[in-house]
């Protein structure tokens, strides 16, 4: 069983504030600008840009589970829009 896996399809949308209750066009544009500045600064200072490198696409996990004859069920995280749980079990 895996807990709190970052979904690379949803994490960038969450990061720019798309899931925020007070999200409007200007809020999202400001967040995009801020995140760009953070990524640029990290690159210039030779630091990791983001935790997105720790994200795993559910389809890849499913292929690996199927390769070894495991069943898999995905459950959306109750607390984080951009995370999910993968429950892997033998058939």
Residue frames as a rotation matrix with the C-alpha (Angstrom) as fourth column:
UNK 1
0.581 0.814 0.000 0.00
0.814 -0.581 0.000 0.00
0.000 0.000 -1.000 0.00
UNK 2
-0.607 -0.716 0.345 1.23
0.715 -0.681 -0.157 3.51
0.347 0.151 0.925 -0.83
UNK 3
0.300 0.698 -0.650 0.06
0.865 -0.486 -0.122 6.66
-0.401 -0.526 -0.750 0.89
UNK 4
0.638 0.079 -0.766 -0.15
0.074 -0.996 -0.042 10.23
-0.767 -0.030 -0.641 -0.35
UNK 5
-0.273 -0.673 0.687 1.31
0.831 0.194 0.521 9.83
-0.484 0.714 0.506 -3.81
UNK 6
-0.288 0.119 -0.950 1.55
-0.255 -0.966 -0.044 13.11
-0.923 0.230 0.309 -5.70
UNK 7
0.377 0.467 0.800 -0.45
0.716 0.401 -0.571 13.06
-0.587 0.788 -0.183 -8.92
UNK 8
-0.633 -0.755 -0.170 1.64
0.480 -0.555 0.679 14.83
-0.607 0.348 0.714 -11.58
UNK 9
-0.481 0.546 0.686 -1.52
0.711 -0.215 0.669 15.71
0.513 0.810 -0.285 -13.49
UNK 10
0.566 0.824 -0.001 -3.15
0.625 -0.429 0.652 17.57
0.537 -0.370 -0.758 -10.57
UNK 11
0.190 -0.545 -0.817 -0.24
0.906 -0.225 0.360 18.93
-0.379 -0.808 0.451 -8.53
UNK 12
-0.813 -0.522 0.259 0.67
0.582 -0.750 0.316 21.80
0.029 0.407 0.913 -10.93
UNK 13
-0.172 0.840 0.515 -2.99
0.314 -0.449 0.837 22.87
0.934 0.305 -0.186 -11.02
UNK 14
0.662 0.353 -0.662 -3.13
0.714 -0.027 0.700 22.89
0.229 -0.935 -0.269 -7.22
UNK 15
-0.207 -0.881 -0.425 0.18
0.931 -0.311 0.193 24.75
-0.302 -0.356 0.884 -7.04
UNK 16
-0.860 -0.100 0.500 -1.17
0.332 -0.855 0.399 27.68
0.388 0.509 0.769 -9.10
UNK 17
-0.878 0.475 -0.054 -4.27
-0.187 -0.446 -0.876 27.87
-0.441 -0.759 0.480 -6.92
UNK 18
-0.708 0.625 -0.328 -6.86
-0.394 0.036 0.919 26.43
0.586 0.780 0.221 -9.27
UNK 19
-0.263 0.616 -0.743 -8.53
0.584 0.714 0.385 24.46
0.768 -0.333 -0.548 -6.46
UNK 20
-0.930 -0.123 -0.347 -8.66
0.356 -0.541 -0.762 27.46
-0.094 -0.832 0.547 -4.12
UNK 21
-0.044 0.994 -0.095 -12.11
0.940 0.009 -0.341 28.72
-0.338 -0.105 -0.935 -3.18
UNK 22
0.519 0.221 -0.826 -11.15
0.132 -0.975 -0.178 32.32
-0.844 -0.017 -0.536 -3.90
UNK 23
-0.499 -0.748 0.438 -9.44
0.528 0.138 0.838 31.53
-0.687 0.649 0.326 -7.22
UNK 24
0.775 0.588 -0.232 -10.00
0.104 -0.481 -0.870 34.05
-0.623 0.650 -0.434 -9.96
UNK 25
0.813 -0.450 0.370 -8.00
0.464 0.116 -0.878 34.90
0.353 0.885 0.303 -13.05
UNK 26
0.495 -0.641 0.586 -5.80
-0.498 -0.762 -0.413 37.50
0.712 -0.088 -0.697 -11.32
UNK 27
0.569 -0.256 0.782 -5.12
-0.713 0.322 0.624 35.25
-0.411 -0.912 0.001 -8.34
UNK 28
0.790 -0.240 0.564 -4.05
0.365 0.923 -0.118 32.40
-0.493 0.299 0.817 -10.62
UNK 29
0.728 -0.541 0.422 -1.88
0.275 -0.334 -0.902 34.69
0.628 0.772 -0.094 -12.75
UNK 30
0.481 -0.549 0.684 -0.14
-0.814 -0.570 0.114 36.02
0.327 -0.611 -0.721 -9.61
UNK 31
0.621 -0.214 0.754 0.46
-0.370 0.768 0.523 32.44
-0.691 -0.603 0.398 -8.42
UNK 32
0.844 -0.330 0.423 1.89
0.537 0.535 -0.652 31.46
-0.011 0.778 0.629 -11.82
UNK 33
0.589 -0.631 0.505 4.23
-0.201 -0.720 -0.664 34.48
0.782 0.290 -0.551 -11.69
UNK 34
0.471 -0.384 0.794 5.30
-0.877 -0.104 0.470 33.66
-0.098 -0.917 -0.386 -8.13
UNK 35
0.730 -0.164 0.664 5.92
0.024 0.976 0.214 29.99
-0.683 -0.140 0.717 -8.94
UNK 36
0.810 -0.478 0.339 7.93
0.404 0.035 -0.914 30.98
0.425 0.878 0.221 -12.02
UNK 37
0.472 -0.634 0.613 10.07
-0.646 -0.721 -0.250 33.29
0.600 -0.278 -0.750 -9.85
UNK 38
0.534 -0.230 0.814 10.62
-0.670 0.473 0.573 30.49
-0.516 -0.851 0.098 -7.30
UNK 39
0.829 -0.197 0.523 11.60
0.390 0.874 -0.289 27.99
-0.401 0.443 0.802 -10.02
UNK 40
0.713 -0.584 0.388 13.95
0.126 -0.437 -0.891 30.49
0.690 0.684 -0.238 -11.66
UNK 41
0.431 -0.531 0.729 15.60
-0.866 -0.470 0.169 31.31
0.253 -0.704 -0.663 -8.33
UNK 42
0.653 -0.155 0.741 16.00
-0.300 0.846 0.441 27.61
-0.696 -0.510 0.506 -7.53
UNK 43
0.858 -0.331 0.393 17.59
0.512 0.493 -0.704 26.97
0.039 0.805 0.592 -10.93
UNK 44
0.568 -0.655 0.497 19.99
-0.224 -0.705 -0.673 29.88
0.792 0.272 -0.547 -10.56
UNK 45
0.203 -0.465 0.861 20.98
-0.978 -0.141 0.155 28.71
0.049 -0.874 -0.484 -7.07
UNK 46
-0.457 -0.418 -0.785 21.36
-0.536 0.834 -0.131 25.08
0.710 0.361 -0.605 -8.19
UNK 47
-0.739 0.343 0.579 18.56
-0.456 0.379 -0.805 23.81
-0.496 -0.860 -0.124 -5.94
UNK 48
-0.736 0.558 0.383 15.67
0.662 0.712 0.235 21.45
-0.142 0.427 -0.893 -6.75
UNK 49
-0.828 0.447 0.338 12.81
-0.153 -0.761 0.631 23.30
0.539 0.471 0.699 -8.43
UNK 50
0.003 0.935 0.356 9.94
-0.956 -0.102 0.276 21.49
0.295 -0.341 0.893 -6.78
UNK 51
-0.457 -0.084 0.886 8.74
-0.544 0.814 -0.203 18.22
-0.704 -0.575 -0.417 -5.24
UNK 52
0.520 0.718 -0.464 7.09
-0.797 0.211 -0.566 17.28
-0.309 0.664 0.681 -8.54
UNK 53
-0.253 -0.706 -0.661 9.97
-0.814 0.525 -0.249 14.88
0.523 0.475 -0.708 -9.11
UNK 54
-0.932 -0.047 0.358 8.41
-0.283 0.710 -0.644 12.71
-0.225 -0.702 -0.676 -6.41
UNK 55
0.035 0.994 -0.107 5.10
-0.811 -0.034 -0.584 12.45
-0.584 0.107 0.805 -8.27
UNK 56
-0.897 -0.270 0.349 4.02
-0.069 0.867 0.493 9.20
-0.436 0.418 -0.796 -9.90
UNK 57
-0.435 0.744 -0.508 1.45
-0.871 -0.205 0.446 8.80
0.228 0.636 0.737 -12.63
UNK 58
0.065 0.545 0.836 -1.21
-0.705 0.618 -0.348 6.23
-0.706 -0.567 0.424 -11.62
UNK 59
0.859 0.278 -0.430 -0.95
-0.511 0.524 -0.681 4.57
0.036 0.805 0.592 -15.04
UNK 60
-0.032 -0.950 -0.310 2.73
-0.656 0.253 -0.711 3.78
0.754 0.181 -0.632 -14.48
UNK 61
-0.568 -0.131 0.812 2.01
-0.789 0.369 -0.492 2.27
-0.235 -0.920 -0.313 -11.05
UNK 62
0.478 0.830 0.286 -0.81
-0.645 0.553 -0.528 0.23
-0.596 0.068 0.800 -12.58
UNK 63
0.633 -0.315 -0.707 1.51
-0.572 0.425 -0.701 -1.14
0.522 0.848 0.089 -15.30
UNK 64
-0.485 -0.865 0.128 4.07
-0.701 0.297 -0.648 -2.20
0.523 -0.404 -0.750 -12.69
UNK 65
-0.315 0.455 0.833 1.41
-0.742 0.428 -0.515 -3.87
-0.591 -0.781 0.203 -10.52
UNK 66
0.745 0.641 -0.187 -0.02
-0.598 0.516 -0.614 -5.70
-0.297 0.569 0.767 -13.55
UNK 67
0.194 -0.775 -0.602 3.46
-0.736 0.291 -0.611 -6.83
0.648 0.561 -0.514 -14.61
UNK 68
-0.829 -0.550 0.100 3.82
-0.447 0.546 -0.708 -8.69
0.335 -0.632 -0.699 -11.30
UNK 69
-0.429 0.764 -0.482 0.19
0.300 0.624 0.722 -9.95
0.852 0.165 -0.497 -11.28
UNK 70
-0.805 0.217 -0.553 -1.04
0.507 -0.233 -0.830 -7.64
-0.309 -0.948 0.077 -8.54
UNK 71
0.180 0.894 0.410 -4.43
0.886 -0.328 0.328 -5.97
0.428 0.304 -0.851 -8.40
UNK 72
-0.854 -0.477 -0.210 -4.54
0.521 -0.781 -0.344 -2.24
0.000 -0.402 0.915 -7.72
UNK 73
0.345 0.935 0.083 -7.17
0.905 -0.355 0.235 0.22
0.249 -0.006 -0.968 -6.56
UNK 74
-0.738 -0.552 0.388 -6.76
0.464 -0.833 -0.301 3.98
0.490 -0.042 0.871 -6.54
UNK 75
0.334 0.798 -0.502 -8.48
0.941 -0.248 0.231 6.20
0.060 -0.549 -0.834 -4.00
UNK 76
0.109 -0.231 0.967 -8.46
0.248 -0.936 -0.251 9.98
0.963 0.267 -0.044 -4.15
UNK 77
-0.765 -0.459 -0.452 -7.02
0.553 -0.110 -0.826 11.56
0.329 -0.882 0.338 -1.00
UNK 78
0.253 0.921 -0.296 -9.64
0.940 -0.162 0.300 12.91
0.229 -0.354 -0.907 1.34
UNK 79
0.477 -0.121 -0.871 -7.53
0.557 -0.725 0.406 15.89
-0.680 -0.678 -0.278 2.37
UNK 80
-0.324 -0.696 -0.641 -5.40
-0.210 -0.607 0.766 16.84
-0.922 0.383 0.050 -0.64
UNK 81
0.673 0.670 -0.314 -6.77
-0.402 -0.025 -0.915 17.36
-0.621 0.742 0.253 -4.14
UNK 82
0.451 -0.599 -0.661 -3.42
-0.851 -0.067 -0.520 16.55
0.268 0.798 -0.540 -5.73
UNK 83
-0.668 -0.673 0.318 -2.69
-0.739 0.647 -0.186 13.27
-0.081 -0.359 -0.930 -3.90
UNK 84
0.449 0.782 -0.432 -4.05
-0.751 0.592 0.292 9.75
0.484 0.194 0.853 -4.13
UNK 85
-0.060 -0.397 0.916 -3.60
-0.743 0.631 0.225 6.38
-0.667 -0.667 -0.333 -2.47
UNK 86
0.006 0.017 -1.000 -2.72
-0.792 0.610 0.006 3.19
0.610 0.792 0.018 -4.31
UNK 87
0.203 0.125 0.971 -3.80
-0.768 0.635 0.079 -0.03
-0.607 -0.762 0.225 -2.69
UNK 88
-0.099 -0.363 -0.926 -1.93
-0.850 0.515 -0.111 -3.01
0.518 0.776 -0.360 -4.15
UNK 89
0.070 0.194 0.979 -2.91
-0.746 0.661 -0.078 -6.57
-0.662 -0.725 0.191 -3.32
UNK 90
-0.912 -0.411 0.004 -2.43
-0.321 0.720 0.615 -10.07
-0.256 0.560 -0.788 -4.73
UNK 91
-0.283 0.834 -0.474 -5.20
-0.886 -0.037 0.463 -11.46
0.369 0.550 0.749 -6.89
